[in-house]
């Protein structure tokens, strides 16, 4: 019988335990080493800036002790850095629920960066980690012309022309503001747009709750909202968004019960409570949590689960350019029908508007759009292949 020396026994044990040590090492908490917030400005020509291309962003950067770094271009201002660090620095990266309880939802863009880091550690896109499986989502473009915010300087013909351009590019829907001082004029715009694009194109209208009141307009009373909704319905509008004040849960419910056109809203709400109230009072036919303002990706996922329990659809309020990937991950996780791309500045199309953003990426396109649908990114995290050297060059 061969006797092993003590050293040989220890060597055999060490070899046998090595796989267990590797598993234990992999299972240890991944800690957030640091958070950074900073602005970037991508160089563009004066003509591009005047045309409305996207080139300024607030970056949130979350670094970890596992070597993975998460990014979002929807971060808060630099002034929030000390507070964000108190919530996240040194904490378990994966403890998102704890971070939200400690206030992370106040900075939804930072939450996106946390998920980006989680996805990179896991080697998976965020939407898959949250149970999503959709390969793409239809995009609708929210078009706001430069100049007067109420769009009264834009002719119906110009809006119809932009809708036709969007349709030719493969998109299936456009949203415009219902802000004209004479409310029924927007229904006339719908009539002309419908004539230009035919029946298969969705035309959406957004009153944005009481936002026009900041420009001196009155908040719609119920009778006005009803007249506009019926007129839009007559011309085949797809939905009417936020026709009344955001703290008025009853008027939209009453309107939704009286008209066939869906009444939608929710972009101004934070956390779950106002969405629960909407569902209980049947305020909206479609809930629209804001991908950053509601609290971030996980909060939007929770809103969609609440909505599903009530048989209500959920479509995120959207954004544009380098900010959009976080919103897209939430939409794909939810399995939403639409993803808003906003704000599009006519006559630009999205890829034209965010073209300068490619300067901070290693990839050849920001998001792949095919036949009006945004394809699910296959990169881990929120789908951004960030060029860190470029970020450093463009840092302000």
N, C-alpha and C positions, 0 to 999 in steps of 0.2 A: 504494500500500500504506500502510495506516494504522499508524503507530508509536505504541505505548503508552508513556506515561511510566513510570518506575520505580514511582511511587506507584500508578498505575493497575494495573500488573502485580501488585503486592503486594495490592491490593484484590481482584483477581480470584482470586488464590491463596487469600486468606483466606476468600472466599466458598465456594470449592471445598472447602476443608479443614474448614469449620465442622461439617458432619455427622460427619466423622471425629473431630473434637474432642469432639463430644457423645457419640459412642459410647465413646471412651476415658474420658470423665468418668464415664459410667454404669458402665463396667466396673471402675473403680478399687475397691479394697477399702473396704467400709463398716466404719468403726472403732467400737468400743464406747467411747463417751465416758465413761460412768460407770455405776455400779451403786448402787442404794440398797435397803436393807432396812428395813421399818418395820411396825409393827402398826396395825391399824385396829379400831375397835369401833363398829359401826353401832347407833344408839340403838334400843332395843326396850323394851316395857313389862315390868314384873316378871312379869306373867302369861305373856308370850311367852317370856321367858328361862327360866322354870320349865318351860314346855312343851317346851323343847329346840330352839327355832328357831336357825338359824345366823346369827351376827352378829359373831363375832370371827375375824380372819384375819391371817396374816403375809404381807405383800406383798413381792414382788421386782419391782424396776423396773430395766429395762435401757435406757439412752438411747444413741442413736447420733449420729454426725456427719451422717447422712443425714436427720435429723429424725424418724425413726420411733422410737417408744418401745414396748418390750415389757413386758407385765405378767403376773404370775402371783400367785395368792392362796394358793399352796402353798409360800411361801418359808420358809427357815430363820429362826431367831431373829436379832435384830440383832447378837448377839455374833459371828456369822460374817462380818460385813461386811468387815472388813479382809482376811480370807483370800480372800473372793470377789473383791474388787477386785484383789488380786494376780494372780488367775487370768485375769480378763477385761478390766480397764481398759486401753484403748489397743490392744486386739487386734482382729483381723479378725472381724467378727460371724459370718461364714459358716463359720469354721474350727471347726466343732463337734467334729470328731474330735480336733483338737489340744486343745481345751478339756477334753474328757473325759480325755485322757491327762494333763493337768495337774491333774486333780482335780475337775472340775465335777460329776461324777456324785455326789459327796458331798452335793450340794445340788440334788436333782432338780427342785425347784420353780424354782430359778434357771434351769436348763436349759430349762424350759417358757417362761420369759420371754425367753430368747435366741431360741427358735423363734418366739415371738410377734412379736418384732421382725423376724426373717427373713421371716416371712410377710407382714408389712406392707410391707417393702421390695419384695418380689416381687409383692405384690398378690394373693396366693393363700392359701387355708387350708393349714395345715401338712400335713394328711393328704394333700392332693393333691401337695404337694411331695415327699412320701415314697412316692408311687405309688398311693395309695388312691383308690378310686372309689365306695365304698358310699354310698348316699344316706341310710342310717339304720342303727341297730343296736338290737336288742331290749334293754330294760333289765330287770334283776332287782333287786329291792329287798331289802337286808339289814336286817332289823328287829331292833333291840335295845331292849327295854323298860327304862325307868329303874328303878333299884333294884338288887337283887342281880345282879351280872354273870353268875352261872350260870343266871339266868332261872328258878330253881326256884320263885319267888314268882308266876310267870305260869302261869295254867291253860292246859290244852290248848285249852279253849273260847275263851279270849282270843286265842290264836295263830290258831285257825281263823277267828275273827271278823275278824281283821286280814287274813288271806289272802283272805277273801271280799271285803273292802273293796277290796283291791288289785286283785283280779280284776275287780270292777265298774268300777274306774277305767280298765281297759283293759290293765293289765300282765299278763304271762304267767308270772311267776315270783316267788317269795319265798325268801329264805334266812334261816335262824335258827341260833342257836348249839346245838351238841350238847355242852352243858356241865353238864347236870344231874348231881348227884352219883351218882345211879343211872342209868347210861348208857342202859339200855333204855327208860327213860321217854321219851327223845326220839323213839324209834321209835313209842311210843304217841301222842305228839303228832303224828307224821307220819300215823298212822292217822286221827286225828280231823280233821286239816287236809284230808286227801284226801277224806274223806266230805263236807266242806263245799264243796270246789272242783271235784270231779269229776276226770276223767282228763286233761284237756287243759292243766292248770296244773302248772308245774314247782316242786317243793319241794326246796330245797337245804339241806344241813346242813354246818355248819362247826365242827370241833373246835378249830381254830386251834392246831394242834401242841400244844406243852406250856404254852400260856398259862394254862389252868385250874390248873396246878400252883402258880401264884403265889397262888391263892386256897385253897391247901391240899389240892387234889385230886392224885391220882396220875396220872402220865402213863400212858396206856393201854398195857397189854401187848398182844401180838399176839392172844391169844385174845379179849380184850375187843373189840378193833377188829373182829375177824371176826364176833363175835356181833352187834355193832351194825350192821355193814354188811349182814349177811344180814337182820336185822330191818327195816332201812330199805328194803332191796330188796323185801321182802315187801309193804310198803305203798306202793310206787311212788315212792320218793324219786329225785330226779334225779342227785344226786352226794353224796359224802362228802368233805369237804375237810380236809386235814392231820390224819389220825387219829393220827399218831405224831410223835415229836420231829423237828425239822427237819434234824438232822444224821444221821438214820437214813434212808438211801436204799434199803435193802433191804426193810424191812418193808412199806412201801406197795407196792413192786413185787410182793411175794409176795401181798399182799391183792388187788391189782388182777387178778392171775392167777386168783384163787379165786372172785371174785364178778363179777356182771354190772354192778352199779352202778359208774359211773366214780369213780376215786379221783384227787383233784386236789390241787395245792399249788404253792407257790413264792413266796408273798408276802413271806417273810422273807429272800430271797436278794438279794445285791448283785452286780452285774456278770454276766458270762457264765459263769464257771467252774462255779458250782453248778448252773446249768441244763444245761450240757453233761453234768455228772455224772448228773443225773436222766435225761437222754435215753439215755446209755450204759447205765445200770442199769435202765431202764424203770420208773423210780420212780412216775411219775404218768401217767394217761391224758390229763390236761389240765394244761398249765403255766399258772401264774397270776403273772406278774411284777407287781410293785407299781409303779404308774405314776410314783411319785416315788422310792420306796426302792430300786428296782432300778438307778437311775441316770438316769432320765428317759425322754423320748419315744423318742430314737434307740436307747437300749439295749433298750427293750421291742420296738422294731421288729426289732432283731437277734435277740432271744430267739425271736420268732415265726418268723424265717427259719430258725434252728437247728431249731426244733420241726417246721417244715414238712418239712425234710430227713429227719426221722425218722417222718413221718406222724402227728405228735402235734398236737392242737389247742392253741390259745393263747387264753386269756380273761383280760384284765387284772383284777387285784384293784383295787377301786374306791375312791371317796371321795364327797364330798357338796358341793353348793352351788357357790360360786365357785371351788373347787379343781378341780371336775370337768372343765372344758373341756380341760385339758391331757391328762388320761386319755382323754377322748373322742377327741381327735385321734389318739392312738396306736391306739386300738381301730379307728377308721375306716381308718387306714393299713394295719393288719394285716388288715382284713376279718373281724374277730372276730364270732362269733355273738351274744355277749352283752356288755353293759356293766353292771358292778355299780354301783349307787347306794347308798352306805353312809356313815354309818349313819343309817338312817331311824328316827325316834323315834315309835313308835305313840302315839296314833292318827293322827299327821300323815302326809300324803302328801308326796312330794318338793317339789312346787311350794309347798305350805303352809310347809314347813320352811325353804325358802330365800327366801321372799317378802321379808324385809328386805333381801336382797342387791340388789334392784332399785334401791335408793337410791344405789348407786355405779355404776350403768349408765345409759346413755342409751336403751337399748332397752327394750321393754315386757315382755320375758321373758328369763330367763337362758338357758334351752335350750328348744327347741320339742319337746314330747312329744306324739305323736299315736298313739293306739291302742297304747300301751305301748312305742313305739319312739322313741328320741331321734333327731331329724333332724340331718343334717350341717349345721353352720352355714355360711352363705355369706360371712361376714365374713373378711377376711384374718387371718392369724396363728392364734391358738387360738380365736378367735371371740368375744372380749369387746370391747364398745364402752364403754370405761371413761370415767367422768366424773371428770376429774382434780380439779375443784373439790371434788367430794364427798369424794374421797380425802383431800384436804387438811383438810377439816372434821372427818373422823372419825379422823384420825391421832392416835395416842396418844403 
